[in-house]
């Protein structure tokens, strides 16, 4: 059937239009119904919310009435003089347990603090914290638990001063500690104050901001005054005994004291002599306290020069060895930076030690067993930290190599060569130049083929001075000669000339021929 054959097309069109309109009305009505339902649900929720708020407000009103009644009773007890510390803390503890949220919201801790303050003042009246540091610990712990609650013990400097507990401690505990610290505590007796601070700090009852305040305004001024009055020449108790206990607490503040202590030490160290072991007892405890640069400066300026003099005066004599001066130096091993200690030993000890060994090995029929025992004895005198040093091991090994060369019948290599011994380059150059100057100062071309010793002898004869060996006299393994009125010894290998500075005192120094003549003219050097 064709489209034109559909019966009543106009009617069908109208029916479809009616259906579409009805469908649209249904959709519209459904949407409107949904909106009305949502509005009803919203109103129901709002009603429930209002009801909850009303209930909450009623509860809060009841809670606030309870709190107000409690606080009013506290006020009445306070006014009548019936208020006690135990009753007060019990009352506020009950409020905190029952109404924790309101306790925080209404800052009731501050109210508790206000009432507790006069009661705690009476409790701690006449308290001597340095004599009875445990007094009040339990009381303050209860108040800390109440006022701080479960807050972590981590007050910032800014926030800590605003908390009720910190204020309570600052107004009740701190004044007594300040008075005792200022009036009765002696800085040279750190234990009473230190014990109190550590006890209260470990119990977490002394907030850090207040501890720092005590350190800044009580401890440091007393310690600074004690350091300023400390006289290391007269006081028998070393200063570290009463300063070091404060190191964990003072931390960076200690540098202020260290500056004064270094100055005080320097005033006595400049007259110190190496034989006085008391300097080590006073100075060594500060090695790990002073910064490394300041410590090294102190050692280089005051200690090493005196120890070097001791080593320079030290005579190595296998037949009759005295170790006093060597032991003075070894005492300082743990205090002197290892590189400085090794350098000093290399320049002022091993040069002589190897020289003595060299002359001993070159002597007729040396006893190698005796020499080996001598070597082992010396090696055993060095502490482990020095024996662990590569340079020290090399210097000792150089001696062992000489012994092996001699035992094998080989020519012993003189250890004084710079590449083996490692003397200070500048010092050795000056000594070498002095020897060369002395050698070339000998007049006459005929002396060009003479040995160094023969040149010195010829020069003495030319000047009309006596030159002869002093029988049985040796210095560092070298024979001693008389050059006029001065005792000398000649190191032919290094071409050095040494003179004894004072008769009867075993102090020697490198000299030139010009200096030697001057010494003869004045009779004896000063």
C-alpha positions as CSV (number, residue, x, y, z in Angstrom):
1,X,0.0,0.0,0.0
2,X,1.4,3.4,-0.9
3,X,1.7,6.4,1.4
4,X,-1.2,8.1,-0.3
5,X,-3.3,5.1,0.5
6,X,-2.9,5.6,4.4
7,X,-6.4,6.3,5.8
8,X,-6.9,9.6,7.6
9,X,-3.3,10.9,7.6
10,X,-4.3,14.1,9.3
11,X,-5.8,12.2,12.2
12,X,-2.7,10.1,12.6
13,X,-0.5,13.2,12.6
14,X,-2.6,14.8,15.3
15,X,-2.4,11.7,17.4
16,X,1.4,11.6,17.2
17,X,1.5,15.3,18.3
18,X,-0.7,14.5,21.3
19,X,1.5,11.6,22.3
20,X,4.6,13.8,22.1
21,X,3.1,16.5,24.2
22,X,2.0,14.0,26.8
23,X,5.5,12.5,26.9
24,X,7.0,15.9,27.4
25,X,4.6,16.7,30.2
26,X,5.5,13.4,31.9
27,X,9.2,14.2,31.7
28,X,8.6,17.7,33.1
29,X,6.4,16.5,35.9
30,X,9.0,13.8,36.8
31,X,11.8,16.4,36.9
32,X,9.6,18.7,39.1
33,X,8.8,15.8,41.4
34,X,12.5,15.0,41.8
35,X,13.3,18.6,42.6
36,X,10.5,18.6,45.2
37,X,11.8,15.3,46.7
38,X,15.4,16.7,46.9
39,X,14.0,19.9,48.5
40,X,12.2,17.8,51.0
41,X,15.3,15.7,51.7
42,X,17.4,18.9,52.0
43,X,14.9,20.3,54.5
44,X,14.9,17.0,56.4
45,X,18.7,17.2,56.6
46,X,18.7,20.8,57.6
47,X,16.2,20.0,60.3
48,X,18.4,17.2,61.5
49,X,21.4,19.5,61.4
50,X,19.5,22.2,63.3
51,X,18.4,19.6,65.8
52,X,22.0,18.4,66.2
53,X,23.2,21.9,66.6
54,X,20.5,22.6,69.1
55,X,21.4,19.4,71.0
56,X,25.1,20.4,70.8
57,X,24.4,23.9,72.0
58,X,22.3,22.5,74.8
59,X,25.2,20.2,75.6
60,X,27.7,23.0,75.4
61,X,25.5,25.1,77.5
62,X,25.2,22.4,80.1
63,X,29.0,21.8,79.9
64,X,29.8,25.5,80.2
65,X,27.4,25.7,83.1
66,X,29.2,22.7,84.7
67,X,32.6,24.3,84.1
68,X,31.3,27.7,85.3
69,X,30.0,26.1,88.5
70,X,33.3,24.3,89.0
71,X,35.4,27.5,88.4
72,X,33.0,29.4,90.7
73,X,33.6,26.9,93.4
74,X,37.4,27.1,92.9
75,X,37.1,30.9,93.1
76,X,35.1,30.7,96.3
77,X,37.6,28.2,97.8
78,X,40.4,30.6,96.8
79,X,38.7,33.6,98.3
80,X,38.0,31.7,101.6
81,X,41.5,30.3,101.8
82,X,40.2,26.8,101.5
83,X,41.9,26.1,98.1
84,X,44.7,23.5,98.2
85,X,47.1,22.4,95.6
86,X,46.0,18.8,95.6
87,X,42.3,19.8,95.4
88,X,43.1,22.3,92.6
89,X,44.9,19.8,90.4
90,X,42.2,17.2,91.1
91,X,39.5,19.6,90.1
92,X,41.1,20.7,86.9
93,X,42.2,17.1,86.0
94,X,38.5,16.2,86.3
95,X,37.5,19.0,84.0
96,X,40.1,17.9,81.4
97,X,39.0,14.3,81.5
98,X,35.3,15.1,81.2
99,X,35.4,18.0,78.9
100,X,38.7,17.7,76.9
101,X,37.5,19.7,73.9
102,X,36.2,22.6,76.0
103,X,39.3,22.4,78.2
104,X,41.4,23.3,75.1
105,X,38.9,25.6,73.4
106,X,38.4,27.7,76.5
107,X,42.1,27.8,77.5
108,X,41.2,26.5,80.9
109,X,44.9,25.5,81.4
110,X,45.6,29.2,81.8
111,X,42.9,29.5,84.4
112,X,44.5,26.6,86.3
113,X,47.9,28.2,86.0
114,X,46.6,31.4,87.5
115,X,45.2,29.6,90.6
116,X,48.2,27.3,90.9
117,X,50.8,30.1,90.8
118,X,50.4,31.4,94.4
119,X,50.0,27.9,95.8
120,X,53.2,26.7,94.2
121,X,55.0,29.8,95.3
122,X,54.2,28.8,98.9
123,X,55.3,25.2,98.2
124,X,58.7,26.3,96.9
125,X,59.3,29.1,99.4
126,X,62.8,28.8,100.9
127,X,63.7,26.0,98.5
128,X,67.4,25.5,97.8
129,X,67.5,23.8,94.4
130,X,71.2,23.1,94.5
131,X,71.0,21.3,97.9
132,X,67.7,19.6,97.3
133,X,67.3,19.2,93.5
134,X,64.6,16.4,93.7
135,X,62.2,18.6,95.7
136,X,59.1,19.4,93.7
137,X,59.7,16.9,90.9
138,X,56.5,15.0,91.5
139,X,54.4,18.1,92.0
140,X,55.7,19.8,88.8
141,X,55.2,16.5,86.8
142,X,51.5,16.5,87.7
143,X,51.2,20.1,86.6
144,X,53.1,19.5,83.4
145,X,50.8,16.5,82.6
146,X,47.8,18.7,83.2
147,X,48.9,21.9,81.4
148,X,50.8,20.3,78.5
149,X,48.7,17.1,78.2
150,X,49.9,14.8,75.5
151,X,51.8,17.5,73.6
152,X,55.3,16.4,72.5
153,X,58.1,17.9,74.5
154,X,59.3,20.0,71.6
155,X,58.7,23.7,72.3
156,X,60.0,26.2,69.8
157,X,61.6,29.2,71.4
158,X,58.7,31.4,70.3
159,X,55.9,29.1,71.2
160,X,57.4,27.8,74.4
161,X,57.2,31.1,76.2
162,X,53.4,31.2,75.5
163,X,52.4,27.9,77.1
164,X,50.9,27.8,80.6
165,X,53.4,25.3,81.9
166,X,56.5,27.2,80.7
167,X,55.1,30.4,82.3
168,X,54.5,28.5,85.6
169,X,58.0,27.1,85.6
170,X,59.5,30.5,84.7
171,X,57.6,32.2,87.6
172,X,58.0,29.5,90.3
173,X,61.1,27.4,89.6
174,X,63.4,29.7,87.6
175,X,63.7,32.5,90.3
176,X,65.0,30.1,92.9
177,X,67.5,28.6,90.5
178,X,68.7,32.0,89.4
179,X,69.2,33.2,93.0
180,X,71.1,30.0,94.0
181,X,73.1,30.2,90.8
182,X,74.0,33.8,91.3
183,X,74.6,33.9,95.0
184,X,75.8,30.4,96.2
185,X,76.9,28.4,93.3
186,X,80.7,28.3,92.6
187,X,81.7,27.8,89.0
188,X,84.7,25.7,90.1
189,X,82.3,23.2,91.6
190,X,80.0,22.4,88.7
191,X,78.3,19.3,90.1
192,X,75.4,20.9,92.2
193,X,74.2,23.1,89.3
194,X,74.9,20.5,86.7
195,X,73.1,17.8,88.6
196,X,70.0,20.0,89.1
197,X,69.8,20.9,85.4
198,X,70.4,17.4,84.2
199,X,67.8,16.0,86.6
200,X,65.1,18.4,85.7
201,X,65.9,18.3,82.0
202,X,66.0,14.4,81.9
203,X,62.6,14.4,83.6
204,X,61.4,16.8,80.8
205,X,60.3,19.2,83.5
206,X,62.6,22.1,82.4
207,X,61.5,23.4,79.0
208,X,64.5,24.0,76.6
209,X,63.8,27.7,76.3
210,X,64.2,28.1,80.1
211,X,67.3,25.8,80.2
212,X,68.9,28.1,77.5
213,X,67.9,31.1,79.5
214,X,69.7,29.7,82.6
215,X,72.8,28.8,80.5
216,X,72.9,32.3,79.0
217,X,72.2,34.4,82.0
218,X,73.5,32.4,85.0
219,X,75.9,29.7,83.9
220,X,77.9,31.5,81.3
221,X,78.5,34.7,83.3
222,X,79.7,32.7,86.3
223,X,82.0,30.5,84.2
224,X,83.3,33.5,82.3
225,X,84.2,35.3,85.5
226,X,85.8,32.1,86.9
227,X,87.9,31.7,83.7
228,X,88.9,35.4,83.9
229,X,90.2,34.9,87.4
230,X,91.8,31.6,86.8
231,X,95.6,31.7,87.2
232,X,97.2,28.5,85.8
233,X,100.5,29.4,87.6
234,X,98.9,29.2,91.0
235,X,95.9,26.9,90.9
236,X,96.4,23.2,91.3
237,X,93.1,22.1,89.8
238,X,93.2,22.1,86.0
239,X,90.5,24.3,84.4
240,X,89.1,21.4,82.3
241,X,87.9,19.7,85.5
242,X,85.2,22.4,86.0
243,X,84.6,23.5,82.4
244,X,84.4,20.2,80.5
245,X,81.3,18.9,82.4
246,X,79.4,21.8,80.8
247,X,80.4,20.9,77.2
248,X,77.2,18.9,76.3
249,X,75.0,21.7,77.4
250,X,77.0,24.8,76.3
251,X,77.8,23.5,72.8
252,X,78.7,26.5,70.6
253,X,78.8,28.8,73.7
254,X,82.0,27.1,74.8
255,X,83.9,29.0,72.1
256,X,83.6,32.2,74.1
257,X,85.3,30.5,77.0
258,X,87.9,28.8,74.8
259,X,89.1,32.1,73.5
260,X,89.9,33.3,77.1
261,X,91.3,29.9,78.1
262,X,93.7,29.9,75.1
263,X,94.9,33.4,76.1
264,X,95.4,32.3,79.7
265,X,97.3,29.2,78.7
266,X,99.5,31.2,76.3
267,X,100.6,33.5,79.1
268,X,102.3,30.6,80.9
269,X,103.3,28.4,78.0
270,X,105.8,31.0,76.7
271,X,107.9,30.3,79.9
272,X,107.2,26.6,80.0
273,X,110.1,24.2,79.7
274,X,109.9,20.7,78.1
275,X,110.7,18.8,81.4
276,X,107.5,20.1,83.1
277,X,104.9,17.5,82.5
278,X,102.2,19.5,84.2
279,X,101.7,21.5,80.9
280,X,100.5,18.3,79.2
281,X,98.0,17.6,82.0
282,X,96.6,21.0,81.7
283,X,96.7,21.4,77.9
284,X,95.9,17.9,76.4
285,X,92.3,17.7,77.5
286,X,91.5,20.7,75.2
287,X,92.7,19.0,72.0
288,X,89.2,18.0,71.0
289,X,87.5,21.1,72.4
290,X,89.5,23.8,70.7
291,X,88.9,24.0,67.0
292,X,91.7,22.3,65.0
293,X,93.3,25.5,63.7
294,X,93.5,27.1,67.1
295,X,94.9,23.9,68.7
296,X,97.6,23.5,66.0
297,X,98.5,27.2,66.4
298,X,98.9,26.7,70.2
299,X,101.1,23.6,69.7
300,X,103.2,25.2,66.9
301,X,103.7,28.4,68.8
302,X,104.4,27.2,72.3
303,X,105.0,23.4,72.5
304,X,106.9,22.3,69.5
305,X,109.7,24.9,69.8
306,X,110.5,23.8,73.4
307,X,110.3,20.1,72.5
308,X,112.7,20.7,69.5
309,X,115.2,22.4,71.9
310,X,114.9,19.3,74.1
311,X,115.6,17.0,71.1
312,X,118.4,19.2,69.9
313,X,120.1,18.9,73.3
314,X,119.4,15.2,73.5
315,X,122.5,13.1,73.0
316,X,122.3,9.6,71.7
317,X,124.9,7.5,73.4
318,X,124.7,3.7,73.1
319,X,127.2,3.3,75.9
320,X,125.2,5.3,78.4
321,X,121.8,6.3,77.1
322,X,119.7,8.7,79.1
323,X,116.1,9.0,77.8
324,X,114.7,11.9,79.8
325,X,114.5,14.4,77.0
326,X,113.2,11.8,74.6
327,X,110.4,10.8,77.0
328,X,109.4,14.4,77.4
329,X,108.7,14.5,73.7
330,X,106.9,11.2,73.6
331,X,104.6,12.3,76.3
332,X,103.0,14.7,73.8
333,X,102.4,12.1,71.1
334,X,98.6,12.1,71.5
335,X,98.3,15.8,71.8
336,X,100.5,17.0,68.8
337,X,99.0,16.5,65.3
338,X,100.8,13.5,63.8
339,X,102.2,15.4,60.8
340,X,103.9,17.9,63.2
341,X,105.2,15.2,65.5
342,X,106.7,13.2,62.6
343,X,108.3,16.2,61.1
344,X,109.9,17.2,64.4
345,X,111.3,13.7,65.0
346,X,112.6,13.5,61.5
347,X,114.5,16.7,61.7
348,X,115.7,16.7,65.3
349,X,115.9,13.1,66.3
350,X,116.3,10.7,63.4
351,X,119.1,12.8,61.9
352,X,121.2,12.2,65.0
353,X,120.0,8.7,65.5
354,X,121.0,7.6,62.0
355,X,124.3,9.4,62.3
356,X,125.1,7.5,65.5
357,X,124.1,4.3,63.9
358,X,126.2,5.1,60.8
359,X,129.4,5.8,62.9
360,X,128.8,2.7,65.0
361,X,128.5,0.5,61.9
362,X,131.6,2.0,60.4
363,X,133.7,1.5,63.6
364,X,136.1,-1.5,63.7
365,X,134.5,-4.8,64.4
366,X,131.0,-3.7,65.4
367,X,128.9,-6.1,67.5
368,X,125.8,-6.7,65.3
369,X,123.9,-8.4,68.0
370,X,124.4,-5.4,70.3
371,X,123.4,-3.1,67.4
372,X,120.3,-5.1,66.7
373,X,119.2,-5.0,70.3
374,X,119.9,-1.3,70.3
375,X,117.7,-0.8,67.2
376,X,114.9,-2.9,68.7
377,X,115.1,-1.0,72.0
378,X,114.7,2.3,70.2
379,X,111.8,1.0,68.1
380,X,110.0,-0.1,71.2
381,X,110.1,3.4,72.6
382,X,107.8,4.7,69.9
383,X,104.0,4.5,70.6
384,X,101.8,2.6,68.2
385,X,100.4,5.7,66.6
386,X,103.9,6.8,65.5
387,X,104.9,3.3,64.4
388,X,101.8,3.2,62.2
389,X,103.0,6.3,60.4
390,X,104.6,5.6,57.0
391,X,107.3,8.2,57.4
392,X,108.4,6.9,60.8
393,X,108.5,3.3,59.4
394,X,110.6,4.5,56.5
395,X,113.1,6.3,58.8
396,X,113.5,3.2,61.0
397,X,113.8,1.0,57.9
398,X,116.6,3.2,56.7
399,X,118.5,2.3,59.9
400,X,117.8,-1.4,59.3
401,X,119.0,-1.1,55.7
402,X,122.3,0.3,57.0
403,X,122.6,-2.6,59.4
404,X,122.0,-5.1,56.6
405,X,124.6,-3.4,54.4
406,X,127.2,-3.6,57.2
407,X,126.4,-7.2,58.0
408,X,126.8,-8.2,54.4
409,X,130.2,-6.4,54.2
410,X,128.9,-3.7,51.8
411,X,129.7,-0.1,52.1
412,X,127.2,1.5,54.4
413,X,125.3,4.3,52.7
414,X,125.3,7.5,54.7
415,X,121.7,8.2,55.7
416,X,122.1,11.9,55.8
417,X,121.4,12.3,52.1
418,X,118.4,14.5,51.6
419,X,116.5,12.1,49.4
420,X,116.7,9.4,52.2
421,X,116.4,11.3,55.4
422,X,114.1,14.1,54.2
423,X,115.4,17.0,56.3
424,X,113.7,20.3,56.0
425,X,114.9,21.6,52.7
426,X,115.4,25.2,53.7
427,X,117.1,24.3,57.0
428,X,119.5,21.8,55.3
429,X,120.3,24.3,52.6
430,X,121.3,26.9,55.2
431,X,123.5,24.3,57.0
432,X,125.1,23.2,53.8
433,X,125.8,26.8,52.7
434,X,127.3,27.4,56.1
435,X,129.6,24.4,55.7
436,X,130.5,25.5,52.2
437,X,131.3,28.9,53.5
438,X,133.5,27.5,56.2
439,X,135.3,25.3,53.7
440,X,136.0,28.0,51.2
441,X,137.0,30.4,54.0
442,X,140.2,28.3,54.4
443,X,142.9,30.2,52.6
444,X,145.4,28.8,50.1
445,X,145.0,26.9,46.9
446,X,147.1,24.1,48.4
447,X,144.2,23.1,50.6
448,X,141.9,22.2,47.7
449,X,142.8,18.6,47.9
450,X,142.5,18.3,51.7
451,X,139.6,16.6,53.5
452,X,137.2,18.8,55.4
453,X,138.8,17.9,58.7
454,X,142.2,18.6,57.4
455,X,141.1,21.9,56.1
456,X,139.8,22.9,59.5
457,X,143.0,21.7,61.2
458,X,145.1,23.7,58.7
459,X,143.0,26.8,59.3
460,X,143.5,26.5,63.1
461,X,147.3,26.2,62.6
462,X,147.3,29.2,60.4
463,X,145.4,31.2,63.0
464,X,147.8,30.1,65.7
465,X,145.1,28.1,67.5
466,X,145.4,24.7,69.2
467,X,143.7,21.9,67.3
468,X,143.7,18.5,69.0
469,X,141.3,15.6,69.8
470,X,139.7,15.4,73.2
471,X,140.4,11.8,74.2
472,X,137.2,9.8,75.0
473,X,134.9,12.7,74.1
474,X,132.1,12.2,71.5
475,X,129.0,14.0,70.3
476,X,126.4,12.0,68.5
477,X,129.0,9.4,67.7
478,X,131.6,11.9,66.3
479,X,134.9,12.6,68.1
480,X,135.3,16.0,69.8
481,X,138.3,18.3,69.1
482,X,139.7,21.4,70.7
483,X,139.7,24.4,68.4
484,X,141.4,27.0,70.5
485,X,139.2,27.4,73.6
486,X,136.1,25.9,71.9
487,X,135.1,22.2,71.7
488,X,134.1,21.2,68.2
489,X,133.1,18.1,66.2
490,X,133.3,17.7,62.4
491,X,130.8,15.9,60.2
492,X,133.0,15.2,57.2
493,X,130.2,13.6,55.3
494,X,127.8,16.5,55.5
495,X,130.7,19.0,55.7
496,X,129.3,20.5,58.8
497,X,131.1,22.1,61.8
498,X,129.5,21.9,65.2
499,X,130.6,23.9,68.3
500,X,129.7,23.3,72.0
501,X,127.9,26.4,73.1
502,X,128.9,26.3,76.8
503,X,131.5,24.2,78.6
504,X,129.9,21.6,80.8
505,X,126.5,21.9,79.1
506,X,125.8,19.5,76.3
507,X,124.4,22.0,73.8
508,X,125.8,22.1,70.3
509,X,125.1,24.2,67.2
510,X,126.3,24.4,63.6
511,X,128.8,27.2,63.1
512,X,131.0,28.8,60.4
513,X,134.7,29.4,60.7
514,X,134.0,33.1,61.1
515,X,131.7,32.4,64.0
516,X,134.2,30.0,65.5
517,X,136.9,32.6,65.5
518,X,134.5,35.1,67.1
519,X,133.8,32.5,69.8
520,X,137.5,32.1,70.5
521,X,138.0,35.9,70.7
522,X,135.3,36.3,73.4
523,X,136.4,33.1,75.1
524,X,133.0,31.3,75.1
525,X,129.6,32.0,73.3
526,X,126.6,33.2,75.3
